[in-house]
C-alpha cells in the first residue's frame, strides 16, 4: 500500500519527529511511505498529494493537534474514501476525543509499529477482523467506539534507525536529535510517560549501543556537528553508558548533550567523566520548581533543593555546560514559591535556563489536578504552546491556567521577570533586560488591579 504520513511539526530546523521516523522505517519494509511536514509544505501542497496514497496518517503532539485535525478535515472532505489515522502522544492520551471528529477513521494508541502494520493488513484484506489489530480505537458496527489492547515491542532494535531520508528538515543545520530509549522509570505528574505507564503499563526499554552508534555515524557523515539526545533520562545503566562512551569516542567524536535528573548526576560522576572524554558537552536538568512542596505534592519530584544545587556544581566542576528547565503557573503555586524558582537558579548557577508556563497535557496527573481545582481560564486555548518558545525575541502569551493563588496575568509577569533576570538567549543585552523588567512591572500592576476588581465584585 501507499502510505502518506503528515508530520505535525510546524517549525523548521534540524530536529525531527523521531517517533514518526521509527514508524516509517518499520512500515517501509512492506509499503511505500512518504512523509510531509506541515513546516515545509503548504496546506494546498499536502492536500494535492493525497490522491496518490491509500492511507493518510497524522502524527502530532498536543500543541500541534488543532492544525492537524483541521487539515484532516480538509482531506476527508476532498477524498472521503481515504482512511484517516491519528497517532502520537496526544491521540494516545485522549483517543476518544480524537475519534469524536467523525472524519477520523482510526487512532493508533501507544507505539504504532505493531498496530499500524496490522491495520494496513486489515485494510488490504489480509486480516478479516478489526478485533485482530492491537492498539487501535475504531467505530464498531453499532457506532460505539472499540479499544483493542496494546502490544509493545520488547526489542526496539528490530526497527532500526529512523527513516532520516524521509524526514523533512534543514539539512544545513548542524544539530540533530537522537533517542536511545523509550519510556522513563519515573512518574512526574506533568509528563506523558507517567500517563503511558499508568494507563498502558508502558515500560522502559533501550536500544543497543551498536544501533545508536550507527545512527550517530550516519548523522555525522550527513553533516551533523552536534547531537542532542532526546531521552528523558540518559544516565541509566552504567554498563550501557561505558560501552556507549567508548564507541562514541572512537567513531563519532562530535559534541553532544543529554538530559539528567540531579540524583542521577550525583550518583554517576564516573559515567559523566567518561562521557565527557567521548564528547559530552551539555547536561540539561529539569528543576521545574524551586519549592520542595510544589515538586513533592504537585509534580511528584521528590529531590531536595540541596541535591539540585550540588548537581549543577558537579557539572560545573567537571567542565561541562548546564541548562535548567523551569515551570511557572503550577497548581497551588504561590507568588513566593514561584520566586523560589528564581532563587534556586541563582544558587545553582546554570549556564543557560528555560522558563515555561505550565501546559497541562490531557490525562496527565497535573491535568486532573487543574481540572478538579477549576484552574483553567475561560476561552483560553489549552493546546496553544506558541508562547512557550524560548528564543529571545518571541512573544510570551498568557497560559491556560491560574494557580489558585496567582492569576494568569501574574504568571505572565513572572515570565518577563525571568527574561530580565536570566537573559534567556540575549544574556548580554541590557536593553532586552530593561524592556522585560518594565513588562514585569506593567503586568504585575495589571494583575493587582484584576485581583482588587474581583474582590469588589
N, C-alpha and C positions, 0 to 999 in steps of 0.2 A: 504494500500500500504506500501511497504518498502522504506524508505527514508534514504539516506546517505547524511549527511551534512559534508562538508570538511571545517574545520576552518583554515583560512589563518594565524593565529598567528604562528610565526616562532621562538619564543624564549620560553624557559621553565621557569616555576615559578608557584606561587600560584594564580596569577591574570588570569582572563579568559575573553573570549568574551561573555559579559553578554547579548548582543542583540541576539546572537545565542542561548544562554541558554533559554531566554524567548520564542523564537520561537519554540525550540524543546519541551519545556514544553507544549505549546499550541497545537502543532501538534500531540503529542504522545497520545492524548485522542482518536484519531481515527486511527492512523497509527503507524507502527513500525518505530522507529527512532534510528539511530546511528550517533555519531559524531566522526570523526577522525581529529586530528590536524596535520598540517604539521610539527609542532615542535616535535612531539612524534612518527611519523611514516615516514618511507622512502617512496619515490615515488612508488617503486615497491609494497610495502605493501599496499598502498592505492589503487593502480590500481587493484591489485589482489582481493580486496574485492568488487569491483563494481558489479561484476556479480550477487551478491546475492540481489541487490536492484533494484527497479523500476525507481527511480528518483535520480539524483545526484544534490545537491545544494551546492554552494560556498558562503561563507561569508567572505568579506575582506575589509580592508581599502586601501587607495591609495598606501601606501608603500608596501603592500602585493599583489597588483594586478598582477604584472608580474609573480610571482611564481604560482599564482592560474590559470591564463589564460593558462600558459604553461602546467600545469597539466591537465586542462580541455581538451586541445587539444589531449594529450596522451590518455585520457579516451575515447574521442569521436572516435579516430582512431581505438581503440580496440573494443569499444562497440558502434557502430554507431546508434543503436536503442534506446540508453538511453537518455532521455531528460536531458539537462544540463541547470541549472537555476542559475543565479547570483543574489546576493543581497548584502546588506551592503551599507555603505555611499558612496563608490566610484561609485558603479553601479547606485545608486540613482542620483548622481550628473551628470554623463555622460552616461546614459543608451544607447544612440545611438552609442557611441564609443564602448561600450562593445558588442553591437549587430553586429558591423562591423565584428567581429570574427564569421564567418559563422557557426561554430560548437556550438555556444551558442544558445539554443532554446528560452529562455525567460529571462527577467530581472524583478525582483520584485522591485518596486520603493517605497521608504518610509518604513513604518513599515510593516513587511511581515506576521504578524499573520493572517490578513484577506485575503490578496492577495494570499499567498501561499496555505492556506487552500482551497480557491476557485479554484486555479489552479489544485490542486490534485483532486478535484471533477471533473473538466473538463477532466483530463487525465483518470480518472476512468469511464467516461461516464455519470456522474451524472448531469453535465451541458452540454448543447448541443452547446453553442456558447462561443468562447473566449471573445466576447464582454461583457459577463456577469461576467468576472473575473476582479475585480477592481485592479488598481495599478500595471499593468504589461505592459511591452513592448514586442511585438512579431511581426513576419512577417505575413502580410496578404496574401491572395491567389495571389495577384498581385505582391508579393515580397517586397512591401513597408512596412516600419515599422509603426506599430499602437501603440498608447499610450492610455490606459484606465485610466480614472480618479481615483485618490487615495481615499481610505476611511481610516480614522484614528479611532482608538479605544478610545472612550471617557473615559471609566472606565478601566484603565490598571490593576486594582486589579483582574479583571476576569482571567488574565493569570496565576496568582500565582507566586511563586518564580522561578528563573531559574532552569533548569534541571541539578543541580550540579552533580548528579550521572552519567550524560552522558558526562560532560565536562572533557577533559583530562587536568591534571595539576599536579604539585608537591604537593601532599597532606601533605608531611612532612614540607612544607613551612608554617610558622606561619601567613603569611599575606594573606588576602582575600580582594576582591573588591566587593562592593555592590552599586547599584544605586537606588535612591528613586524616580526619576522623569524622564520625557522625555522632551527634548526641553530646551530652555533658552529664557527668555524675552528680552535679549539684542541682538544687531546686530553687533558684532565685525566682521570686514571685512575679517579676516583670518579663520573664524570658519564655519564649515559646518552647524551649527544650523541656521546661518543667511541665508545661501543658501536655506535651507529647508523652512524657513519662507517666503522668498520672492517668491519662485517658487511654493510651495505647500500649503501655509497657515498653516504650521506646528505650533501647539500651545503647550504651556507649560501645562503639567499635572503631578500630583504627586500621588504616591501610598499612601494608607492609612498607618497610623503609625503601626497598628497591623500586617499588611503584612510584613513590613520592620523588625519589631522586631522578628517575627517568623523566618525569614531568618537568622538574626544575631544569634539567639539562636541555630539554626541548625549548622551554621558555627562554633560557639564556641564549641559545642559538638563534632564536627568533628576534633577540634584541633586548630582552629584559635586563634591566640594571638593578632592580630591587624586587624582592618578593615579600609580600605581606601575607603571612599565614593566617587564614581566616578561622582557625579553630577557636572555639570559645575558651578552651583551656589547652595550651600546648604542653605544659610541663607535667605530663603524666607518663609513667613507665620509664624509669631511669635507664633500663637496658635499651629500650627503643631509642631514647634520646642520645645515648652514647653512640649507638650504631649510626643514627642519622647524622650526628655531628662529624663523625669520621668520614662518611661517604660524601656529605655535602662539602666539607672542606677539601676533599680530594677532587671532586668532579664539577662542582658548581662555583663556589668561591665568589659569590656576589652578596652584597649586604641583604639582610632580611630582618623582619620584625615579628614578634609573637605577642599573644595576649596571655596574661597570667593572673592568678589570684595572689594576694600578698602572702598568704600562708604557704603557698607553693614556692614562691620566691625564697622565703626564709628557709625552707627545707631543702631547696635544690641549688645551693650555692655552687657545688661541684659541677652540676649539669650546666649552669649558666656560664661558668668559666670555660667549659668545653665548647659550648655553643658559640661563645664569643670568638674563640680561636677559629671556628669554621666560618664565621661571617655575621653572627648576630650583632645587630646594631641598636635595635629598639625593643623596649618592653612596654606593653600597654596594660594598665591596671584599672579595673573598674572600682573607683572609690564609691561612686553613686551618691552617698550622703555622708556628711561629717558627723551626723548624730548616730551614736550607737543604738539608741532606742528605735529610730526610724529604720535603720538597717536590720535590726533584730526582729521587730514586730511587723514591719510592712514589707521589707524586701527579702526576708529570710537569708540574710547575710550576717553571720554571727562573728565575724572577725573584730578584733579590738582596734581602736584608733592607733595605739602604740605599734601594733603589728603593721599597719598601713604605713606609718611614718618610717619604721625600720626597714620595710621592704624597699621603699624609694631610696633610702640611704644606702642600702646594699647595692642596688642597681647603680647608683652614682659612683660608689667606691670601686665597682668592677669596671668602670669606664664606659658604661652603656648609657644610652639616652632613654628617658622615660616619658610617658604620657599618661595623664589621669583622665578618666571618663566620669562625669558627674551629672546628676539629675536634680532638677528643682521642680516643685509642684507635686510632691508625693502626698498621698492621702494622710491626713492628720499632721502634716509638717507645719510647724510654726515658723514665724519670721526668724526667731533666734536660732532654731535648728537649721534653717536654710543658710544662715550666716556661719554656722559651724562648718559647713562645707567649704566656705572661703578659708576659714581658719586652718583646717587640716591640709588644704592645698598649699597654704603659705608655709606650714611646718614641714610638709613632705617635700616641697620644692621640686616638682617635676619640671622637665624641660618644656613640655607642652601640656595644654589642658583642652578638654572639650566640655561644654556645659549645655545640657539639653533640657528642654521642657518634657516632662513625662508624657509619653504617648502610650496609654494603656492598651496593649494589644488584646483583641477579643479572646475571651475564655482563659486568659492568664489569671492568676490569683489576684494580682493588683487590679485587674479589670473588675473582678467581682467585688472587691473591697470598695472601689469607686462607685460601682452601681448601687451597692447596698447603702452607701452613705449619701447617695444622690448628689455626687460631686460634679457631674457633667454639666457644662454650661449650655444653656439653651441655644439652639441654632448653630452651635459650633460643629464643624466637620471633623469628626474623630479620626478620619482617615488621612487628613492633610498634614503631612510631616515636613512640608517645604520650609517652614520657619525654623526647623532644627538644623539646617545645613550650616556647617561651622566656618565657612570661609569668611574673611573679614568684612567684605562688602555686602553680604547678603542681609536682607531684612529679617528681623525677628518678629514672628507673629504670636498672637495670643495662643496659649494652649487650649485644650478642650476641657480642662478641669479647673476647679478651685480646690483647695485642700481641706476646707472646713475651718481653717484658721487664716488662710491667705486667699484673697480673690485673684482672678486671672491677671488683673492689671498689675498687682504687686509682684506676681511671678514674672511678668514681662519686665518690670523694673529691675528685678534681680538679674535677669539675663543681660541687660545693658550694663549693670554694675560689674558683672563678671568680665565683660569685654573691656571695661575701663580699668579694672584691677590687673587682669592677667594678659590682656592684649590680644588673646586669640592668635590669629595669623598675621597680626600687624604690631608686633611687640614694641617696636621702637618708634612708632608714630605717636607723638604727643597729641596731635590734633584728633586722631582717632580716639584716644582715651578720653579727651575732654568732651568730645561730642557725645560719647556713650554715657559719661557721667552726667551730663546735662539731661539726657534722655531718662536716666535713672531718677533724677530729681523730679522731672516732669511727671513720670508715671507713678512715682511714689505719692506725689501730691494728689494726682487724679484718683489713686486708689483710696487715699484717706477721705477724699470728698465722697466717693461712692459709698464707703462704709458709713460715713456720717449721714448721708441721704437715706440709706437703708434703715438706720436706727430711728430716723424721724418719721418713717412711713407708718 
